[in-house]
């Protein structure tokens, strides 16, 4: 396949806007699509802010900010995605929602277009099966914050072709990322290992083994983690953590992945972490 020049991104939230940012910064034309104009405006505003931060740190020439933004076409109309060569879906972590997006894209995009998903836990094989092009479906799991984090898990479904993998691997390198090949399994590598750590840390708090602060200190000072697991959980979003744990629990059928009841209660209370102003810690909003 020839070098990819035009890409689509579905979802203008934290991950989608970050993906659009790095794509446009790397010279690609980007069609950024979401269901409401306000989501697009918020996403574009975040991209502009982050480009400004990069310029302030000397990582980007200030004169490049407007040309980067000009390469991003924001739209609520999925039909605008028709000419793209690859789409990265960054919708919320629910199979039914992602499957609907994939069915629509499969019908809309040319036969040689690649359908990628930024899912952090949902089966690539299962998503591919709702399309007529399973060989062209792949996982492209970026990490938050996307402009900063180097890793991309490139996840092969059972039917993913070598050509699809090669194209996405080359694209990740072009974006300045380090792609790591992973085979399809619930949670891949990152969340299969990380989420049980966060879950056990939550159980330790629930069972009064230690406070959240103490648990995080153990990992920062004893294991040289840059942040503790509960600080990280707040950063990821406790709702996202619970969703991923449920995918792991269902996918493996193993009770060790059962979400900690404390995490579930916090999500039910709307304590989602940084984005809501309260999780294991309190945060200033805005």
C-alpha positions as semicolon CSV with decimal commas, in nm:
position;residue;x (nm);y (nm);z (nm)
1;X;0,000;0,000;0,000
2;X;0,123;0,351;-0,080
3;X;0,210;0,592;0,200
4;X;-0,101;0,711;0,381
5;X;-0,174;1,083;0,331
6;X;-0,534;1,132;0,452
7;X;-0,678;0,986;0,771
8;X;-1,000;1,006;0,965
9;X;-1,048;1,015;1,341
10;X;-1,381;0,927;1,498
11;X;-1,429;1,104;1,831
12;X;-1,290;1,443;1,935
13;X;-1,245;1,366;2,304
14;X;-0,916;1,342;2,488
15;X;-0,784;1,051;2,284
16;X;-0,937;1,143;1,949
17;X;-0,815;1,502;1,962
18;X;-0,470;1,382;2,067
19;X;-0,456;1,138;1,774
20;X;-0,571;1,410;1,532
21;X;-0,302;1,639;1,679
22;X;-0,012;1,399;1,615
23;X;-0,144;1,302;1,272
24;X;-0,171;1,664;1,155
25;X;0,160;1,759;1,316
26;X;0,321;1,481;1,112
27;X;0,191;1,626;0,785
28;X;-0,120;1,415;0,730
29;X;-0,456;1,558;0,633
30;X;-0,711;1,471;0,902
31;X;-1,090;1,450;0,899
32;X;-1,200;1,473;1,263
33;X;-1,558;1,354;1,313
34;X;-1,788;1,363;1,616
35;X;-2,161;1,362;1,677
36;X;-2,192;1,724;1,794
37;X;-2,025;2,048;1,692
38;X;-1,953;2,141;2,054
39;X;-1,741;1,828;2,096
40;X;-1,543;1,922;1,786
41;X;-1,491;2,278;1,906
42;X;-1,371;2,157;2,244
43;X;-1,135;1,907;2,079
44;X;-0,992;2,168;1,840
45;X;-0,945;2,404;2,132
46;X;-0,748;2,139;2,317
47;X;-0,533;2,075;2,010
48;X;-0,456;2,447;1,979
49;X;-0,367;2,464;2,350
50;X;-0,137;2,163;2,326
51;X;0,033;2,293;2,012
52;X;0,096;2,618;2,199
53;X;0,255;2,422;2,485
54;X;0,479;2,239;2,240
55;X;0,584;2,571;2,088
56;X;0,656;2,716;2,433
57;X;0,885;2,419;2,503
58;X;1,068;2,460;2,172
59;X;0,930;2,135;2,028
60;X;0,742;2,316;1,754
61;X;0,791;2,642;1,570
62;X;0,511;2,887;1,654
63;X;0,468;2,953;1,282
64;X;0,371;2,587;1,235
65;X;0,066;2,599;1,463
66;X;-0,181;2,742;1,211
67;X;-0,069;2,512;0,925
68;X;-0,112;2,210;1,153
69;X;-0,462;2,321;1,250
70;X;-0,544;2,388;0,885
71;X;-0,478;2,023;0,807
72;X;-0,765;1,921;1,039
73;X;-1,115;1,933;0,889
74;X;-1,377;1,900;1,165
75;X;-1,720;1,762;1,077
76;X;-2,032;1,599;1,219
77;X;-2,100;1,432;0,883
78;X;-1,950;1,083;0,852
79;X;-1,982;1,107;0,474
80;X;-1,683;1,345;0,483
81;X;-1,470;1,043;0,575
82;X;-1,532;0,876;0,236
83;X;-1,196;0,972;0,079
84;X;-0,969;0,873;0,371
85;X;-0,721;0,585;0,352
86;X;-0,734;0,497;0,721
87;X;-0,971;0,575;1,007
88;X;-0,886;0,555;1,376
89;X;-1,199;0,510;1,587
90;X;-1,171;0,665;1,934
91;X;-1,528;0,632;2,057
92;X;-1,612;0,538;2,420
93;X;-1,509;0,190;2,534
94;X;-1,833;0,005;2,453
95;X;-1,849;-0,275;2,199
96;X;-2,201;-0,191;2,078
97;X;-2,102;0,168;2,002
98;X;-1,777;0,074;1,831
99;X;-1,949;-0,200;1,629
100;X;-2,204;0,052;1,498
101;X;-1,922;0,284;1,393
102;X;-1,736;0,002;1,219
103;X;-2,043;-0,114;1,027
104;X;-2,103;0,242;0,907
105;X;-1,740;0,295;0,808
106;X;-1,728;-0,039;0,630
107;X;-2,018;0,067;0,411
108;X;-1,878;0,417;0,351
109;X;-1,505;0,376;0,291
110;X;-1,334;0,235;-0,019
111;X;-1,246;-0,134;-0,010
112;X;-0,873;-0,069;0,041
113;X;-0,917;0,162;0,344
114;X;-0,794;0,044;0,684
115;X;-1,023;0,049;0,987
116;X;-0,826;0,097;1,307
117;X;-0,953;0,124;1,662
118;X;-0,795;0,295;1,960
119;X;-0,970;0,051;2,196
120;X;-0,768;-0,035;2,504
121;X;-0,936;-0,369;2,573
122;X;-1,208;-0,475;2,326
123;X;-1,141;-0,765;2,087
124;X;-1,010;-0,658;1,746
125;X;-1,124;-0,993;1,607
126;X;-1,480;-0,934;1,729
127;X;-1,491;-0,583;1,583
128;X;-1,349;-0,707;1,253
129;X;-1,624;-0,966;1,230
130;X;-1,895;-0,699;1,195
131;X;-1,729;-0,577;0,873
132;X;-1,677;-0,720;0,525
133;X;-1,303;-0,642;0,546
134;X;-1,165;-0,824;0,854
135;X;-0,818;-0,837;0,698
136;X;-0,811;-0,454;0,704
137;X;-0,913;-0,415;1,069
138;X;-0,645;-0,355;1,334
139;X;-0,591;-0,208;1,679
140;X;-0,392;0,114;1,709
141;X;-0,388;0,175;2,084
142;X;-0,239;0,515;2,168
143;X;-0,168;0,626;2,525
144;X;-0,273;0,943;2,705
145;X;-0,154;1,215;2,656
146;X;-0,113;1,113;2,292
147;X;0,126;1,395;2,189
148;X;0,364;1,296;2,470
149;X;0,347;0,918;2,511
150;X;0,572;0,721;2,274
151;X;0,399;0,383;2,276
152;X;0,140;0,252;2,030
153;X;0,018;-0,105;2,076
154;X;-0,044;-0,233;1,722
155;X;-0,289;-0,517;1,776
156;X;-0,348;-0,791;1,522
157;X;-0,690;-0,952;1,506
158;X;-0,713;-1,312;1,391
159;X;-0,777;-1,200;1,033
160;X;-0,553;-0,890;1,018
161;X;-0,333;-0,910;0,708
162;X;0,042;-0,856;0,702
163;X;-0,012;-0,566;0,462
164;X;-0,249;-0,394;0,706
165;X;-0,006;-0,445;0,992
166;X;0,287;-0,312;0,786
167;X;0,095;0,003;0,686
168;X;-0,010;0,083;1,043
169;X;0,335;0,003;1,184
170;X;0,494;0,239;0,930
171;X;0,237;0,510;1,011
172;X;0,311;0,486;1,384
173;X;0,682;0,531;1,314
174;X;0,603;0,829;1,092
175;X;0,413;0,983;1,384
176;X;0,728;0,956;1,597
177;X;0,583;0,672;1,804
178;X;0,727;0,335;1,898
179;X;0,492;0,063;1,773
180;X;0,484;-0,267;1,963
181;X;0,321;-0,569;1,800
182;X;0,058;-0,739;2,016
183;X;-0,184;-1,021;1,938
184;X;-0,553;-0,990;2,015
185;X;-0,653;-1,082;2,371
186;X;-0,867;-0,897;2,629
187;X;-0,675;-0,591;2,751
188;X;-0,384;-0,666;2,514
189;X;-0,064;-0,628;2,722
190;X;-0,097;-0,283;2,877
191;X;-0,436;-0,311;3,045
192;X;-0,418;-0,683;3,111
193;X;-0,127;-0,604;3,344
194;X;-0,217;-0,252;3,459
195;X;-0,585;-0,290;3,548
196;X;-0,538;-0,574;3,801
197;X;-0,277;-0,352;3,971
198;X;-0,521;-0,061;3,993
199;X;-0,798;-0,298;4,105
200;X;-0,588;-0,448;4,385
201;X;-0,483;-0,100;4,496
202;X;-0,854;-0,009;4,522
203;X;-0,921;-0,327;4,723
204;X;-0,638;-0,229;4,961
205;X;-0,812;0,104;5,024
206;X;-1,158;-0,053;5,052
207;X;-1,031;-0,308;5,306
208;X;-0,854;-0,034;5,507
209;X;-0,511;-0,184;5,447
210;X;-0,386;0,167;5,368
211;X;-0,502;0,505;5,248
212;X;-0,487;0,596;4,881
213;X;-0,195;0,825;4,957
214;X;-0,007;0,545;5,132
215;X;-0,068;0,296;4,850
216;X;0,063;0,545;4,596
217;X;0,367;0,626;4,809
218;X;0,459;0,256;4,824
219;X;0,468;0,237;4,445
220;X;0,644;0,569;4,393
221;X;0,913;0,515;4,654
222;X;0,939;0,137;4,657
223;X;0,891;0,051;4,289
224;X;1,008;0,378;4,128
225;X;0,674;0,433;3,954
226;X;0,638;0,796;3,837
227;X;0,290;0,803;3,988
228;X;0,099;0,565;4,212
229;X;-0,171;0,333;4,073
230;X;-0,460;0,530;4,224
231;X;-0,330;0,864;4,096
232;X;-0,301;0,695;3,757
233;X;-0,655;0,557;3,788
234;X;-0,785;0,909;3,852
235;X;-0,592;1,029;3,546
236;X;-0,732;0,752;3,323
237;X;-1,086;0,790;3,460
238;X;-1,239;0,548;3,709
239;X;-1,528;0,481;3,471
240;X;-1,280;0,376;3,202
241;X;-1,100;0,150;3,451
242;X;-1,427;-0,021;3,547
243;X;-1,525;-0,065;3,181
244;X;-1,190;-0,227;3,102
245;X;-1,206;-0,453;3,407
246;X;-1,550;-0,570;3,298
247;X;-1,415;-0,650;2,950
248;X;-1,132;-0,850;3,112
249;X;-1,372;-1,025;3,348
250;X;-1,607;-1,122;3,065
251;X;-1,328;-1,207;2,820
252;X;-1,131;-1,435;3,050
253;X;-1,413;-1,554;3,277
254;X;-1,168;-1,522;3,566
255;X;-1,291;-1,369;3,896
256;X;-0,953;-1,204;3,954
257;X;-1,065;-0,933;3,709
258;X;-1,389;-0,854;3,897
259;X;-1,402;-0,475;3,947
260;X;-1,346;-0,370;4,307
261;X;-1,683;-0,272;4,460
262;X;-1,529;0,056;4,579
263;X;-1,441;0,149;4,219
264;X;-1,795;0,066;4,108
265;X;-1,950;0,276;4,388
266;X;-1,724;0,571;4,309
267;X;-1,826;0,559;3,944
268;X;-2,192;0,535;4,043
269;X;-2,142;0,846;4,257
270;X;-1,991;1,034;3,964
271;X;-1,643;1,035;4,120
272;X;-1,456;0,964;3,799
273;X;-1,118;1,114;3,882
274;X;-0,957;1,425;3,737
275;X;-1,226;1,487;3,476
276;X;-1,502;1,513;3,739
277;X;-1,293;1,687;4,007
278;X;-1,303;1,394;4,247
279;X;-1,181;1,035;4,252
280;X;-0,935;0,891;4,500
281;X;-0,820;1,254;4,529
282;X;-0,986;1,594;4,482
283;X;-0,894;1,820;4,192
284;X;-0,951;2,181;4,094
285;X;-1,177;2,180;3,789
286;X;-1,111;2,403;3,494
